[in-house]
């Protein structure tokens, strides 16, 4: 049996000037994997290829150890995109009836429990819902048929911080059986930082890193020094850097080692967002 609910190897896709370039990644069982990168980096393209909504140019995608083109895998996947695609004249009850007819594992009791918890009206037309309410309904529908895998593309967009926090806690509960997984793309990096076990950064169609979240946060740091001091910083001790008129900031992979070696500099902790921005925007100090 595969230890990964998603296994992607050398995935390629080109359209126009954009290319997804030999993307490989894993989503292990019992884990939440955060997928980050700037707009246009290839996150949604990768997700659509995994779901076989786009045809790949090359590479392999396996879901639950089976080729992703096999229709049987779809019944065990819950998907939420950044837009709600339910017809506006449907009510929440109408949607529940449709899903119950599609998924043999649909759980009406669980659906009602979620709608009560997140205060989603049952009888109002969905066209009258706010964007946040539509997103909540989409997430509830994705989870109420007890999938083994959730794939979320900007699913917390438009939700207020309190509801977002409740839904993130719900995601953490979802993977507790050690068999289920979540693959979670988001621009809200604090959400990824809160719940992800692993983080994958994609930039211009290429995977930059695939790392344990805790290792990134615990080990990476930002070294700050004057421009005159920068020449003493060995190139192998930093990943990338950026400069201002007076100072230089370097992303270092081992902040404790940097603090010991460069005692006349400041080495601060790096957030996940800091790390992403350094990789995407960093260059070399002039």
C-alpha positions as CSV (number, residue, x, y, z in Angstrom):
1,X,0.0,0.0,0.0
2,X,1.2,3.5,-0.8
3,X,2.1,5.8,2.1
4,X,1.1,8.8,0.0
5,X,-2.5,9.7,-0.9
6,X,-1.0,11.8,-3.7
7,X,2.3,11.0,-5.5
8,X,3.3,13.3,-8.4
9,X,6.4,12.6,-10.5
10,X,7.9,14.8,-13.2
11,X,4.5,16.5,-14.1
12,X,4.7,18.8,-17.1
13,X,2.3,21.1,-18.8
14,X,2.8,24.0,-21.2
15,X,0.5,26.6,-22.5
16,X,1.6,29.8,-24.1
17,X,4.6,31.2,-22.3
18,X,3.9,29.2,-19.1
19,X,5.4,25.8,-18.3
20,X,4.9,23.5,-15.4
21,X,8.4,22.0,-15.3
22,X,8.9,18.4,-14.0
23,X,6.9,19.0,-10.8
24,X,7.2,16.2,-8.2
25,X,5.5,16.2,-4.8
26,X,4.0,13.9,-2.2
27,X,0.9,14.2,0.1
28,X,1.5,11.6,2.8
29,X,-1.4,9.8,4.6
30,X,-2.4,11.6,7.9
31,X,-0.8,14.9,6.9
32,X,-1.7,18.4,5.8
33,X,0.5,19.7,2.9
34,X,0.5,23.4,2.3
35,X,1.1,24.6,-1.3
36,X,2.3,28.2,-1.6
37,X,3.6,30.5,-4.3
38,X,2.8,33.8,-6.0
39,X,-0.1,34.3,-8.4
40,X,0.7,32.5,-11.7
41,X,3.3,30.2,-10.1
42,X,1.4,27.1,-11.1
43,X,-0.6,26.1,-8.0
44,X,-4.0,25.9,-9.6
45,X,-2.6,24.3,-12.8
46,X,-0.9,21.6,-10.6
47,X,-4.2,21.0,-8.7
48,X,-6.2,20.7,-12.0
49,X,-3.7,18.3,-13.4
50,X,-3.8,16.2,-10.3
51,X,-7.6,16.1,-10.5
52,X,-7.3,15.2,-14.3
53,X,-9.3,18.3,-15.1
54,X,-6.4,19.3,-17.4
55,X,-4.4,16.8,-19.6
56,X,-0.8,16.6,-18.6
57,X,2.0,16.7,-21.2
58,X,4.2,14.3,-19.2
59,X,4.8,12.7,-15.9
60,X,2.7,10.6,-13.6
61,X,0.0,11.3,-10.9
62,X,-1.2,8.6,-8.5
63,X,-4.0,9.0,-6.0
64,X,-4.3,6.3,-3.3
65,X,-1.7,4.4,-5.3
66,X,-3.9,4.4,-8.4
67,X,-3.5,6.4,-11.6
68,X,-5.5,9.6,-11.3
69,X,-7.4,8.9,-14.5
70,X,-9.1,6.0,-12.8
71,X,-12.7,7.3,-12.1
72,X,-12.9,5.2,-9.0
73,X,-10.6,7.5,-7.1
74,X,-12.9,10.5,-7.4
75,X,-15.5,9.3,-4.9
76,X,-12.9,9.5,-2.1
77,X,-11.9,13.1,-2.9
78,X,-13.4,16.3,-1.6
79,X,-12.5,19.4,-3.6
80,X,-13.0,23.1,-2.9
81,X,-12.0,25.8,-5.4
82,X,-11.9,29.5,-4.7
83,X,-15.3,30.0,-6.4
84,X,-18.6,28.4,-5.5
85,X,-20.1,26.7,-8.5
86,X,-23.6,25.9,-7.1
87,X,-26.5,27.4,-9.0
88,X,-27.8,30.5,-7.3
89,X,-31.4,29.3,-7.2
90,X,-30.5,26.2,-5.3
91,X,-30.9,26.0,-1.5
92,X,-28.5,24.3,0.8
93,X,-31.1,21.4,1.1
94,X,-31.2,21.1,-2.7
95,X,-27.4,20.8,-2.8
96,X,-27.5,18.1,0.0
97,X,-29.9,16.0,-2.0
98,X,-27.8,16.2,-5.2
99,X,-24.6,15.2,-3.3
100,X,-26.5,12.4,-1.5
101,X,-27.3,11.0,-5.0
102,X,-23.7,11.3,-6.2
103,X,-21.7,9.9,-3.2
104,X,-22.7,6.6,-1.6
105,X,-20.8,7.7,1.6
106,X,-22.8,11.0,1.9
107,X,-23.6,11.6,5.6
108,X,-26.8,13.7,6.2
109,X,-26.2,13.8,9.9
110,X,-22.7,15.2,9.4
111,X,-23.9,17.7,6.9
112,X,-26.5,19.0,9.3
113,X,-24.0,19.2,12.1
114,X,-21.7,21.3,9.9
115,X,-24.4,23.6,8.7
116,X,-25.6,24.3,12.2
117,X,-22.0,24.8,13.5
118,X,-21.2,27.3,10.7
119,X,-24.7,28.9,10.6
120,X,-25.4,28.1,7.0
121,X,-29.1,28.6,6.2
122,X,-30.9,25.6,4.8
123,X,-33.7,27.2,2.9
124,X,-32.3,30.5,1.4
125,X,-31.2,30.6,-2.2
126,X,-27.5,30.3,-2.5
127,X,-27.5,33.3,-4.8
128,X,-28.3,35.4,-1.7
129,X,-25.3,34.1,0.2
130,X,-22.1,36.2,0.8
131,X,-18.9,34.9,-0.7
132,X,-17.8,33.7,2.8
133,X,-21.1,31.8,3.2
134,X,-20.7,30.1,-0.2
135,X,-17.2,29.1,0.7
136,X,-18.4,27.6,4.0
137,X,-21.1,25.6,2.1
138,X,-18.5,24.3,-0.4
139,X,-16.2,23.1,2.4
140,X,-19.1,21.5,4.2
141,X,-20.1,19.6,1.1
142,X,-16.5,18.5,0.4
143,X,-16.3,17.0,3.9
144,X,-19.8,15.5,4.4
145,X,-19.2,12.5,2.2
146,X,-16.3,11.4,4.3
147,X,-13.5,11.6,1.7
148,X,-10.0,10.2,2.2
149,X,-8.5,13.3,0.6
150,X,-9.3,17.0,0.6
151,X,-7.9,19.2,-2.1
152,X,-8.4,22.9,-1.4
153,X,-7.5,25.7,-3.7
154,X,-7.8,29.0,-1.8
155,X,-10.7,27.5,0.2
156,X,-10.4,30.0,3.1
157,X,-10.5,33.1,0.9
158,X,-13.3,35.4,1.9
159,X,-13.9,34.0,5.4
160,X,-13.6,36.2,8.4
161,X,-10.7,35.3,10.9
162,X,-13.0,33.6,13.4
163,X,-14.7,31.3,10.9
164,X,-11.4,30.6,9.2
165,X,-10.0,29.5,12.6
166,X,-12.9,27.2,13.2
167,X,-12.5,25.6,9.8
168,X,-8.8,25.2,10.2
169,X,-9.5,23.3,13.5
170,X,-12.0,21.2,11.5
171,X,-9.2,20.3,9.0
172,X,-6.9,19.3,11.9
173,X,-9.7,17.0,13.1
174,X,-10.2,15.5,9.7
175,X,-6.7,14.0,9.5
176,X,-6.6,12.5,13.0
177,X,-7.2,8.9,11.8
178,X,-3.8,9.0,10.1
179,X,-5.3,7.8,6.8
180,X,-6.8,11.0,5.4
181,X,-4.8,13.9,3.9
182,X,-5.3,17.5,2.9
183,X,-3.5,19.3,0.0
184,X,-4.1,22.9,0.7
185,X,-3.2,25.9,-1.6
186,X,-3.6,29.3,0.0
187,X,-2.4,32.9,-0.2
188,X,-3.1,33.3,3.5
189,X,0.3,32.0,4.6
190,X,-0.7,32.2,8.3
191,X,-3.3,29.5,7.7
192,X,-0.6,27.2,6.2
193,X,1.7,28.0,9.0
194,X,-0.9,27.1,11.6
195,X,-2.0,23.7,10.3
196,X,0.4,22.3,7.7
197,X,2.8,19.4,8.4
198,X,4.7,20.0,5.1
199,X,5.1,23.0,2.9
200,X,5.7,23.0,-0.9
201,X,6.8,26.3,-2.6
202,X,6.3,26.6,-6.3
203,X,7.7,29.5,-8.3
204,X,7.4,30.0,-12.1
205,X,6.3,26.4,-12.6
206,X,9.0,24.8,-10.6
207,X,9.1,23.3,-7.1
208,X,11.6,25.3,-5.0
209,X,11.3,23.2,-1.9
210,X,9.3,20.5,-0.2
211,X,10.0,20.7,3.5
212,X,8.6,19.9,6.9
213,X,6.9,23.1,8.2
214,X,8.4,22.9,11.7
215,X,11.9,22.5,10.3
216,X,11.5,25.6,8.2
217,X,10.2,27.7,11.1
218,X,12.7,26.3,13.6
219,X,15.8,26.5,11.5
220,X,15.5,29.3,9.0
221,X,16.3,32.9,10.0
222,X,17.0,36.4,8.6
223,X,20.6,37.7,9.1
224,X,20.8,41.5,9.0
225,X,24.0,43.4,8.7
226,X,25.5,46.6,7.3
227,X,26.7,46.7,3.7
228,X,30.3,46.9,4.9
229,X,29.9,43.7,6.9
230,X,28.3,41.7,4.1
231,X,31.6,40.8,2.5
232,X,32.4,38.7,5.6
233,X,29.3,36.5,5.1
234,X,30.3,33.3,3.4
235,X,28.0,32.6,0.4
236,X,27.5,29.0,1.6
237,X,25.9,30.3,4.8
238,X,22.9,32.0,3.2
239,X,20.3,31.0,0.5
240,X,19.5,34.4,-0.9
241,X,19.7,38.0,0.1
242,X,18.4,41.5,-0.6
243,X,19.9,44.9,0.1
244,X,18.9,48.5,0.8
245,X,21.1,51.6,0.7
246,X,22.4,50.9,4.2
247,X,22.0,47.2,5.0
248,X,21.7,43.7,3.7
249,X,19.3,40.9,4.7
250,X,20.1,37.3,4.1
251,X,17.9,34.2,4.4
252,X,20.0,31.6,6.3
253,X,19.1,27.9,6.6
254,X,20.5,27.6,10.1
255,X,19.9,30.6,12.3
256,X,21.7,29.2,15.4
257,X,24.8,28.5,13.4
258,X,24.6,32.0,11.9
259,X,24.3,33.6,15.4
260,X,27.4,31.7,16.6
261,X,29.5,32.5,13.5
262,X,28.5,36.1,12.9
263,X,28.2,37.7,16.4
264,X,28.2,41.3,15.2
265,X,25.0,40.8,13.1
266,X,21.4,40.5,14.0
267,X,19.7,37.1,13.2
268,X,16.0,37.1,13.6
269,X,13.4,34.3,13.3
270,X,11.8,33.9,9.9
271,X,8.1,33.3,9.3
272,X,6.9,31.1,6.5
273,X,5.9,34.2,4.6
274,X,9.4,35.7,5.0
275,X,10.9,32.5,3.7
276,X,8.6,32.5,0.7
277,X,9.3,36.1,-0.2
278,X,13.0,35.7,0.1
279,X,12.9,32.8,-2.3
280,X,10.7,34.5,-4.8
281,X,12.0,38.1,-4.6
282,X,15.5,37.7,-3.2
283,X,18.6,38.2,-5.3
284,X,22.2,39.0,-4.5
285,X,23.4,42.0,-2.7
286,X,25.1,44.6,-4.9
